[in-house]
Amino acid sequence: MEEENQVWDLVNLPSGQRSIRNKWVLKIKHKADGSIERYKARLVVKDYTQEEVIDYEDTFSPVVRIISVRLILAIVTHMDLELYQMDIRTVFFNGELNEEIYMDQPLGFETKR
């Protein structure tokens, strides 16, 4: 799959470079009746292994919980305020890196070089 989507290139780690570790976040989505709707998998970086000035400059991952959206909508309705909505391209999916990043192979996708 990774080759088809051109998600990453498998390379040898250059000397003097560090690789960033990662982990899979697995989740089971259920239907209202409790049956399984689908399985979800997300590959995330263990960013706590990064060191300031060495591995990164700024990191920010905006994630909103539905309870927060509902609370804001309730406040707007209660106070008769105007609410504006806009779409913003997410950095994670659409961002472009200016530097090379090296990451360990994800568990289950290990390939020998």
Contacts in CASP RR format, 6 or more apart in sequence:
PFRMAT RR
TARGET T0000
AUTHOR 0000-0000-0000
METHOD contacts of the structure
MODEL  1
MEEENQVWDLVNLPSGQRSIRNKWVLKIKHKADGSIERYKARLVVKDYTQ
EEVIDYEDTFSPVVRIISVRLILAIVTHMDLELYQMDIRTVFFNGELNEE
IYMDQPLGFETKR
1 7 0 8 1.000
2 8 0 8 1.000
2 109 0 8 1.000
8 103 0 8 1.000
10 105 0 8 1.000
10 111 0 8 1.000
10 113 0 8 1.000
11 102 0 8 1.000
12 113 0 8 1.000
13 19 0 8 1.000
13 102 0 8 1.000
14 102 0 8 1.000
17 100 0 8 1.000
17 102 0 8 1.000
18 54 0 8 1.000
18 55 0 8 1.000
18 102 0 8 1.000
19 102 0 8 1.000
19 103 0 8 1.000
19 104 0 8 1.000
20 45 0 8 1.000
20 46 0 8 1.000
20 47 0 8 1.000
20 49 0 8 1.000
20 50 0 8 1.000
20 55 0 8 1.000
20 101 0 8 1.000
20 102 0 8 1.000
20 103 0 8 1.000
20 104 0 8 1.000
21 45 0 8 1.000
21 46 0 8 1.000
21 49 0 8 1.000
21 103 0 8 1.000
21 104 0 8 1.000
22 43 0 8 1.000
22 44 0 8 1.000
22 45 0 8 1.000
22 46 0 8 1.000
22 103 0 8 1.000
22 104 0 8 1.000
22 106 0 8 1.000
23 43 0 8 1.000
23 44 0 8 1.000
23 46 0 8 1.000
23 107 0 8 1.000
24 41 0 8 1.000
24 42 0 8 1.000
24 43 0 8 1.000
24 44 0 8 1.000
24 106 0 8 1.000
24 107 0 8 1.000
25 41 0 8 1.000
25 42 0 8 1.000
25 43 0 8 1.000
25 44 0 8 1.000
26 39 0 8 1.000
26 40 0 8 1.000
26 41 0 8 1.000
27 39 0 8 1.000
27 40 0 8 1.000
27 41 0 8 1.000
27 42 0 8 1.000
28 36 0 8 1.000
28 38 0 8 1.000
28 39 0 8 1.000
28 40 0 8 1.000
29 36 0 8 1.000
29 37 0 8 1.000
29 38 0 8 1.000
29 39 0 8 1.000
29 40 0 8 1.000
30 36 0 8 1.000
30 37 0 8 1.000
31 37 0 8 1.000
43 106 0 8 1.000
45 103 0 8 1.000
47 56 0 8 1.000
47 59 0 8 1.000
49 55 0 8 1.000
50 56 0 8 1.000
50 59 0 8 1.000
60 91 0 8 1.000
61 91 0 8 1.000
61 92 0 8 1.000
62 90 0 8 1.000
72 83 0 8 1.000
73 83 0 8 1.000
75 81 0 8 1.000
76 82 0 8 1.000
76 83 0 8 1.000
89 95 0 8 1.000
105 111 0 8 1.000
END
